[in-house]
Amino acid sequence: MADEIVNRVASSGIVTFKLEEMLPKEVVTIDVKERLFMEMILKEKDFRLWVKEHSWDQYEGKAVGVFCSTDAIIPTWAYMILASKLAPFAAHVCYGQEKDVIASYFQEKIAAIDIAEYEDKRVVIKGCSDEPVPNFAYVEITKRLVPVAKAVMFGEPCSTVPVFKKR
């Protein structure tokens, strides 16, 4: 009988962590500049009218950032009002542009991971993905895994780069 082929990667007990699965489905931003008089002044009455009439349900399930792209001084309460209207619909709300939204989204999702699942495990953080994952996310997941994992690696289970190994 011929020697049986054994998949050593499958039997190694390595856990693969796929950050791309955490990417938000859709990221949108709201630029307060568009609500300003002459792109400089926020008129409270006009702003509140727009907030009242705006269709907030269009943000259902999306990651949303609110910001102002001009140097206008925007009162903090304006961002708070936007957040209060978005919260019932959006999957995630934060202050910032698209890259800020993605970083904030990853931070929230990574912080919510039950890290006990990775206790004394050899974990590979998958490196290749169809969607770009920001370096920020790799740093965050590494910070979370190092205190509990037996080893943290980067790449694919068949070809990894060692990052951390518990002594």
Secondary structure, DSSP 8 states (H G I E B T S, - for coil): -------TTTTTTEEEE-GGGGS-S-EEEEEGGGGSBTTTB--HHHHHHHHHHS-GGGGTT-EEEEE-SSS----HHHHHHHHHHHTTT-SEEEES-HHHHHHHHHHHHHHTS-GGGGTT-EEEEE---SS---HHHHHHHHHHHTTT-SEEEEEETTEEEEEEE--
